[in-house]
Amino acid sequence: MAKTVTYLEMTDRGELRPGRDVPSLVLRREEGLTAPARSVQARVGAAHGWRSSSRSDQEWDELAREHPHRQYWLFALAGETAGVTALEPCPGGDVEIRTFGLLPEYIGRGLGGHALTLALRQAWATEPLGAEAVGRVWLHTDSHDHPSALANYLGRGLRVYRTEVEE
């Protein structure tokens, strides 16, 4: 089945349009690709066919070795894990949001806009590779992701810069 992949970017932190504030939702860094980060990412991705939903321990370990600069962050709502984001500093000052999502039981509770705001702020604060400052934050989504994903990305100030159809 074909899917549409949409690539979005933000080239200035001032373009961020914050979502509705949820004071009890915070971002907490994991020290590497921990078991909780793996588990949450797999659960978030299961509904959308992400590869992470079926990775073996060996594949997770290989991913961690191949991407030593990738950062894993868990969203916590009043102390309970609610979702995950993974940030990848790239050469030249780009930071890619590799993963972003909420656990199924937290979807529909008005958290997505603030969660993405937190992820974008953290991406802009990430130490870049081979540059003095982050100059661009980007991500991609596809037509198999949550139906509200693209609207949330656009609502926070990200702009579409490329669209592809994959068979």
BALOBA-249081 format. One record per residue (C-alpha): x, y, z. Coordinates in steps of 0.1 Angstrom, whole numbers, m for minus. Example, Ala and Ser with C-alpha at 12.3 -4.5 7.8 and 13.67 -1.06 7.14 Angstrom:
// residues 2
<pt u="123" v="m45" w="78"/>
<pt u="137" v="m11" w="71"/>
***
This chain:
// residues 167
<pt u="0" v="0" w="0"/>
<pt u="14" v="34" w="m10"/>
<pt u="21" v="60" w="16"/>
<pt u="28" v="97" w="14"/>
<pt u="59" v="109" w="33"/>
<pt u="60" v="145" w="43"/>
<pt u="93" v="162" w="53"/>
<pt u="90" v="193" w="76"/>
<pt u="116" v="218" w="89"/>
<pt u="120" v="248" w="112"/>
<pt u="150" v="270" w="105"/>
<pt u="147" v="294" w="133"/>
<pt u="137" v="287" w="169"/>
<pt u="116" v="318" w="168"/>
<pt u="92" v="301" w="144"/>
<pt u="80" v="278" w="172"/>
<pt u="44" v="283" w="180"/>
<pt u="39" v="266" w="214"/>
<pt u="10" v="243" w="220"/>
<pt u="m14" v="246" w="249"/>
<pt u="7" v="244" w="281"/>
<pt u="3" v="213" w="302"/>
<pt u="24" v="220" w="333"/>
<pt u="24" v="184" w="345"/>
<pt u="39" v="171" w="312"/>
<pt u="77" v="171" w="313"/>
<pt u="106" v="157" w="292"/>
<pt u="131" v="134" w="309"/>
<pt u="163" v="122" w="293"/>
<pt u="172" v="86" w="292"/>
<pt u="209" v="76" w="293"/>
<pt u="211" v="60" w="259"/>
<pt u="187" v="35" w="244"/>
<pt u="174" v="21" w="277"/>
<pt u="148" v="m7" w="281"/>
<pt u="121" v="19" w="290"/>
<pt u="129" v="39" w="258"/>
<pt u="128" v="8" w="237"/>
<pt u="95" v="m3" w="252"/>
<pt u="78" v="30" w="249"/>
<pt u="90" v="35" w="213"/>
<pt u="78" v="0" w="204"/>
<pt u="43" v="7" w="219"/>
<pt u="40" v="41" w="203"/>
<pt u="49" v="27" w="169"/>
<pt u="28" v="m5" w="170"/>
<pt u="m3" v="13" w="158"/>
<pt u="15" v="29" w="129"/>
<pt u="37" v="0" w="116"/>
<pt u="70" v="15" w="128"/>
<pt u="99" v="m9" w="126"/>
<pt u="106" v="m2" w="163"/>
<pt u="75" v="m21" w="172"/>
<pt u="90" v="m55" w="162"/>
<pt u="128" v="m50" w="168"/>
<pt u="147" v="m77" w="186"/>
<pt u="171" v="m69" w="214"/>
<pt u="200" v="m75" w="189"/>
<pt u="185" v="m50" w="165"/>
<pt u="180" v="m24" w="193"/>
<pt u="217" v="m29" w="203"/>
<pt u="228" v="m25" w="167"/>
<pt u="208" v="7" w="164"/>
<pt u="224" v="21" w="195"/>
<pt u="259" v="13" w="181"/>
<pt u="251" v="28" w="147"/>
<pt u="237" v="61" w="162"/>
<pt u="258" v="70" w="192"/>
<pt u="247" v="106" w="193"/>
<pt u="210" v="99" w="193"/>
<pt u="192" v="111" w="224"/>
<pt u="162" v="95" w="239"/>
<pt u="137" v="114" w="259"/>
<pt u="105" v="102" w="276"/>
<pt u="75" v="124" w="282"/>
<pt u="61" v="120" w="317"/>
<pt u="27" v="132" w="328"/>
<pt u="25" v="136" w="366"/>
<pt u="53" v="111" w="369"/>
<pt u="39" v="85" w="346"/>
<pt u="55" v="77" w="312"/>
<pt u="33" v="91" w="284"/>
<pt u="55" v="90" w="253"/>
<pt u="89" v="93" w="236"/>
<pt u="110" v="115" w="214"/>
<pt u="144" v="107" w="199"/>
<pt u="167" v="135" w="187"/>
<pt u="196" v="130" w="163"/>
<pt u="222" v="157" w="160"/>
<pt u="235" v="157" w="124"/>
<pt u="266" v="172" w="108"/>
<pt u="263" v="209" w="99"/>
<pt u="239" v="220" w="126"/>
<pt u="208" v="200" w="118"/>
<pt u="189" v="181" w="145"/>
<pt u="164" v="155" w="133"/>
<pt u="134" v="144" w="154"/>
<pt u="137" v="107" w="147"/>
<pt u="108" v="96" w="169"/>
<pt u="79" v="115" w="184"/>
<pt u="47" v="100" w="198"/>
<pt u="25" v="94" w="228"/>
<pt u="14" v="61" w="242"/>
<pt u="m21" v="51" w="231"/>
<pt u="m37" v="57" w="265"/>
<pt u="m25" v="93" w="264"/>
<pt u="m37" v="102" w="229"/>
<pt u="m68" v="124" w="227"/>
<pt u="m61" v="141" w="261"/>
<pt u="m48" v="174" w="246"/>
<pt u="m11" v="166" w="252"/>
<pt u="3" v="164" w="217"/>
<pt u="8" v="201" w="211"/>
<pt u="27" v="206" w="244"/>
<pt u="47" v="174" w="239"/>
<pt u="58" v="185" w="205"/>
<pt u="67" v="220" w="219"/>
<pt u="89" v="203" w="245"/>
<pt u="106" v="181" w="218"/>
<pt u="112" v="211" w="195"/>
<pt u="126" v="232" w="224"/>
<pt u="149" v="204" w="233"/>
<pt u="160" v="199" w="197"/>
<pt u="170" v="236" w="195"/>
<pt u="189" v="232" w="227"/>
<pt u="208" v="201" w="215"/>
<pt u="245" v="203" w="210"/>
<pt u="250" v="202" w="172"/>
<pt u="277" v="182" w="153"/>
<pt u="302" v="202" w="133"/>
<pt u="285" v="236" w="139"/>
<pt u="284" v="263" w="165"/>
<pt u="246" v="262" w="168"/>
<pt u="216" v="243" w="156"/>
<pt u="204" v="259" w="124"/>
<pt u="176" v="235" w="115"/>
<pt u="153" v="211" w="131"/>
<pt u="135" v="186" w="109"/>
<pt u="114" v="155" w="108"/>
<pt u="93" v="134" w="86"/>
<pt u="59" v="118" w="90"/>
<pt u="38" v="96" w="67"/>
<pt u="2" v="89" w="60"/>
<pt u="3" v="58" w="83"/>
<pt u="12" v="79" w="113"/>
<pt u="m15" v="93" w="137"/>
<pt u="m41" v="113" w="117"/>
<pt u="m34" v="144" w="138"/>
<pt u="4" v="143" w="135"/>
<pt u="8" v="165" w="104"/>
<pt u="m16" v="191" w="118"/>
<pt u="3" v="192" w="150"/>
<pt u="36" v="197" w="132"/>
<pt u="22" v="225" w="111"/>
<pt u="6" v="240" w="141"/>
<pt u="39" v="243" w="159"/>
<pt u="55" v="262" w="130"/>
<pt u="72" v="234" w="110"/>
<pt u="70" v="239" w="73"/>
<pt u="67" v="212" w="45"/>
<pt u="98" v="212" w="23"/>
<pt u="93" v="179" w="5"/>
<pt u="66" v="153" w="m1"/>
<pt u="72" v="118" w="m17"/>
<pt u="49" v="89" w="m24"/>
<pt u="64" v="55" w="m16"/>
<pt u="49" v="23" w="m30"/>
***
